[in-house]
Amino acid sequence: MKKIVIVMVLLTVCLFGVLIFGTKTTTVPAEKLDLSSARPVAPEFQLNDINNKQVTLSAQRGKVVILNFWATWCPPCREEIPSMNRLHKIVQNLPVEIIAVNIEADGQQTVPKFMQKQQIDFRVLYDLDGAVHTQYGVSKYPETFIIDPQGIVVNKVIGGTDWSDPRVVDYLNQLLSK
């Protein structure tokens, strides 16, 4: 009787395992894995810039896009702007677009005042209703997404960064050469 109970328990466990995990396992050699498909496509957006010109992400295809979410009240955001200006100058002849999306609801009032004190050489967009930074899941500032020429998010940086660091420039060049 004891053996029958043990056999029944083992059969139940095996049946449960088959139902949960299936019966066939396929092994794919590592060199055949395409991990690029696991990377998310950057969500499309349409925002206005500081000159009220409409900008879409899809219009940037073929370029590496540095998509930065920031606010004028954010100290690390303000601190990284000079290095983004330097990077903008370094990559000005390359297919690289730096886009800073201001997330403030009153951005149309605060950003122009801020820019009177702090020069910004790259494109600034307004996300007045918060839809785009919500779409990207941004929760900390600054938060930056590196998007390759095919529109795939290849990196995400949370916090202030020295964007003019030679390692960043090398990384962008590597993305362009793929």
Legacy VTK file of the C-alpha trace (Angstrom):
# vtk DataFile Version 3.0
C-alpha trace
ASCII
DATASET POLYDATA
POINTS 178 float
0.000 0.000 0.000
2.861 2.353 0.892
4.562 1.669 -2.456
1.373 2.455 -4.356
1.068 5.846 -2.611
4.709 6.670 -3.390
4.251 5.629 -7.042
1.054 7.726 -7.297
2.833 10.768 -5.816
5.766 10.350 -8.242
3.414 9.963 -11.211
1.493 13.073 -10.142
4.727 15.072 -9.829
5.912 13.840 -13.255
2.567 14.617 -14.879
2.571 18.067 -13.306
6.121 18.642 -14.615
5.143 17.611 -18.140
2.124 19.915 -18.072
4.150 22.871 -16.821
7.450 22.423 -18.684
6.438 20.394 -21.721
8.159 17.338 -23.075
10.572 18.712 -25.649
13.533 20.996 -25.077
15.275 22.602 -28.029
18.809 23.879 -27.629
19.930 26.683 -29.916
23.669 27.227 -30.291
24.724 30.576 -28.784
26.056 31.848 -32.105
22.583 31.418 -33.642
20.780 33.556 -31.032
19.579 36.915 -32.290
19.553 39.008 -29.150
18.862 42.191 -31.087
15.215 41.182 -31.432
14.957 41.212 -27.644
15.710 44.939 -27.584
12.716 47.247 -27.560
11.853 49.478 -30.447
11.828 53.066 -29.234
8.241 54.298 -28.949
7.239 56.817 -31.603
6.428 60.323 -30.448
5.430 63.659 -31.864
6.356 66.750 -29.829
6.959 70.410 -30.496
10.358 71.997 -30.050
11.096 75.421 -28.559
10.394 77.002 -31.972
6.999 75.265 -32.124
8.251 72.953 -34.881
6.842 69.414 -34.768
9.439 66.664 -34.248
8.910 62.903 -34.563
11.254 60.104 -33.615
10.632 58.311 -36.913
12.086 61.313 -38.779
15.402 60.551 -37.031
15.776 57.039 -38.546
19.274 56.475 -39.868
20.764 58.462 -36.984
21.857 57.543 -33.500
19.500 59.417 -31.195
20.406 60.464 -27.671
16.964 61.000 -26.148
17.322 62.798 -22.829
14.439 63.481 -20.412
15.145 66.429 -18.118
13.746 69.297 -16.053
15.023 72.782 -15.261
14.614 72.130 -11.510
16.819 69.000 -11.654
20.450 69.671 -10.540
22.005 66.646 -12.367
20.068 67.623 -15.511
21.496 71.136 -15.404
25.002 69.824 -14.668
25.131 67.570 -17.740
24.003 70.230 -20.250
27.520 71.641 -20.857
28.833 68.151 -21.676
25.882 67.583 -24.026
26.763 70.886 -25.720
30.349 69.640 -26.135
29.128 66.313 -27.502
26.842 68.148 -29.910
29.847 70.012 -31.254
31.925 66.793 -31.515
29.226 64.901 -33.478
27.841 67.797 -35.510
29.030 66.234 -38.790
27.836 62.728 -37.908
24.331 61.246 -38.107
23.771 61.745 -34.368
20.829 63.693 -32.959
20.704 64.907 -29.366
17.134 65.535 -28.249
16.331 66.837 -24.779
12.690 66.373 -23.798
11.648 68.757 -21.037
9.065 67.063 -18.827
7.645 70.126 -17.060
3.956 70.970 -17.540
4.942 74.650 -17.611
7.988 74.021 -19.815
6.998 76.640 -22.361
7.436 79.250 -19.624
10.366 77.784 -17.663
12.637 76.569 -20.472
13.034 79.924 -22.304
13.884 81.616 -18.979
16.336 78.827 -18.188
17.944 79.123 -21.636
18.613 82.833 -21.032
21.051 81.690 -18.315
22.188 78.347 -19.743
23.003 77.867 -23.414
21.609 74.709 -24.999
22.973 73.923 -28.466
20.884 70.827 -29.207
17.189 70.291 -29.858
14.795 70.803 -26.914
11.236 69.456 -27.031
8.260 69.955 -24.699
6.406 66.996 -23.169
3.749 69.220 -21.615
1.199 66.520 -20.820
3.783 63.918 -19.739
2.634 61.380 -22.329
6.059 60.681 -23.847
8.040 60.321 -20.638
5.256 58.061 -19.341
5.403 56.050 -22.588
9.160 55.568 -22.047
8.689 54.657 -18.375
10.878 57.512 -17.154
10.869 57.883 -13.384
14.197 59.538 -12.567
15.881 62.571 -14.037
17.868 62.875 -16.106
17.119 59.644 -17.897
18.578 59.088 -21.357
17.888 56.496 -24.031
20.414 55.691 -26.749
18.560 54.684 -29.897
20.410 53.109 -32.822
19.851 54.091 -36.479
17.185 51.353 -36.840
15.132 52.823 -33.967
16.086 50.226 -31.346
16.813 51.255 -27.749
20.346 49.956 -27.184
21.164 51.643 -23.893
19.587 53.560 -21.046
21.442 55.906 -18.712
19.918 57.059 -15.438
21.518 60.094 -13.828
23.864 62.803 -14.986
26.677 61.831 -17.333
29.686 63.449 -18.935
28.470 63.060 -22.498
31.675 64.427 -23.985
33.782 61.665 -22.431
35.845 59.966 -25.206
34.319 56.596 -24.254
30.848 57.941 -25.066
32.062 59.244 -28.411
33.687 55.855 -29.169
30.449 54.080 -28.241
28.424 56.315 -30.593
30.929 55.690 -33.396
30.587 51.939 -32.837
26.801 52.225 -33.154
27.202 54.152 -36.397
29.580 51.547 -37.858
27.144 48.632 -37.367
LINES 1 179
178 0 1 2 3 4 5 6 7 8 9 10 11 12 13 14 15 16 17 18 19 20 21 22 23 24 25 26 27 28 29 30 31 32 33 34 35 36 37 38 39 40 41 42 43 44 45 46 47 48 49 50 51 52 53 54 55 56 57 58 59 60 61 62 63 64 65 66 67 68 69 70 71 72 73 74 75 76 77 78 79 80 81 82 83 84 85 86 87 88 89 90 91 92 93 94 95 96 97 98 99 100 101 102 103 104 105 106 107 108 109 110 111 112 113 114 115 116 117 118 119 120 121 122 123 124 125 126 127 128 129 130 131 132 133 134 135 136 137 138 139 140 141 142 143 144 145 146 147 148 149 150 151 152 153 154 155 156 157 158 159 160 161 162 163 164 165 166 167 168 169 170 171 172 173 174 175 176 177
